[in-house]
Structure formats: structure tokens, C-alpha cells
Amino acid sequence: MKTSFNLNTIIFYVQNVDKLKSFYIDIFNFKIVENYQSDWTLLEAGNCKIGLHKIGEQYLNKIKEGHRFDSNAKLVFEIDEDITEIRQTLIEKNVAMREIKTFDNYDFWLCDGEDLEGNVFQIKQKKR
């Protein structure tokens, strides 16, 4: 097979599309590409898009208010700005952020955070 695959969109199934849409627009300055009521939003996130799709009613009825999901997915955003300053700005906006870390022989500083439903994202800055 000679087809090249280019990641186009990552979709999160979420409890509250409007709340997360506001989070990603306010925190990361993403732009809306598509929006359908409170069921679906597609956001421009650099070279990829992030879709926020409301969880089906049959599942929503089983979720307790304020539940946060465990997920094995992580969005990673590479930044050019100082990671310490960006982390502090996110904390001031009440975004849950972990400590900055790196690994031996790794060229990036890393810092994980969480959106309002517990989806993990990471910011990374190339070491200078």
C-alpha cells in the first residue's frame, strides 16, 4: 500500500460540547470550523482538527454530574513560547496543570494539563 496517511481530526466524545468548546477557544485560541447546536463542534488546531461530539443520550443518563473520564489519549501542542510562562498563564486561567518535566537525552520540556472533563493535553517546548 502506497497511500500516505495524514492525521486530520481527533474526536472526543464529551458530556458538554459548549463548555469544552469555550475552554479550547479561550485557552488555546482555536477557531470554530463547524458547529451544530450543542451536539458537535469542529475546531481548527493547527495542522489537525479537534472534534467535540456529545455522548449519546443512552450513555449520558448513566454518567453522574461532574464525572471526569479516564482516557488513554493525550493531545500534544508544541509551543515556541517559554513553557514556564505559558504554564503560569494557564494556571491563572484555572487550568489544572502538572509540573514541568523532561527526560535525559530528550530535546523538549513537557507539561501536562487537563481540560474541564479530564482529557489530558500536553504542551512541549524545544530546549534552547
N, C-alpha and C positions, 0 to 999 in steps of 0.2 A: 504494500500500500504506500503510495507516494503523496497522499494527502497531508497537508500541514494543518495542524490544529492550532487555532488561536483562541485563547480563553476570551469570551465575550461578556458573559454575565454570571454573577453569583447570586443565587436567590436564597433569601432567608424566609422561612415560614414563621410569622410573628403573631403575637396577640393583638398588638395595637399599631397598625401601619402609620397612622397620623403622628403618634408620639415618636416613633423611631424615625420617620421622615424628618420631623423637626430637629431631632438630635443630629442626624447626619448632615443636614443643611446648615444648622447653627454651628456645629463643632468643626466640620471638615469643609464647609462651603461648597458642597456638591450641588449640582443643578438638576432639576427635575426634567426627565426626558419624556416620561409617560406618567399619567396619574388617572386612576379610575376610582372615584368615590373613596371609601376608606378600606378598599379591598386590595389595591395594588398600586405601587409606585415604583418607577424605574429611575435610578439616579445615575448621573454621569460621574464616574470616579476615575478620572484619568484615562488609561488605556482599557479599562474594563467598566462594566456597569454593575450596580448592585440593585437587585430587585427585592422589594419588601412585599411579601404575599401574605394576606391574612390567613391564619389557620382556619380550616373548615369548622363550621358550627358543631359538627359531631365531636370534634376534639376540644373546641373551646369550652364547651359545657363541663368538661371534666377537669379543667385547669382552675386551681384556686387563685383568687385575686393576689397579685404581687408575685406569683411564681416566676422563678428565674430558671431558664433552661441550662442544662449541661450540654455542651456541644464539643465535638472534636474538630471543629473548623475554626480557623483564625484568619482574619483579614490582615494583610501586612501592607503598610503605607511607608514608602521610602520618602524621607524629607531631606531638604538641603539646609534648613534652619537648625539652630542649636537645639539638641534634643532636651537639654535641661530646661531651657526657656519654654519650649513647646509643652513639655510635661507640666510645668508650673501653670501655664495658661489653662491647660485642660483641667487641672485640679481646681483652679479658681472658678471654672465653669461647672464645678461639682461632678466632674467625670471621675469615676473610680480608676485610679492609676496605680500601678505597681512601681517598684524601684527600677532604676536604670541598671542594665547589666550588659556584660559582654562575655566572650569566651576566648581562651588562649588561641592565638593564631586565627582570629576572626576579625574581619575588617569593619565591623559595624557595632555601634551602640544600639541597644534594644530596650524597649519599654512597652509592656503590655497594659492595656486598659480594657474596660467593659462598657458596652452600650447599656441602655436602660432595661433591656431584657436579659442581660448577662452574656451576650455574644462577645467573644474576646476579639480585640484587634491589637495590632502591634504597630508602633512607629519605630523606624530604624533610620539611623544616620551614619553615613560612612565616616570612619575615623579620619581625621586630618593628619 
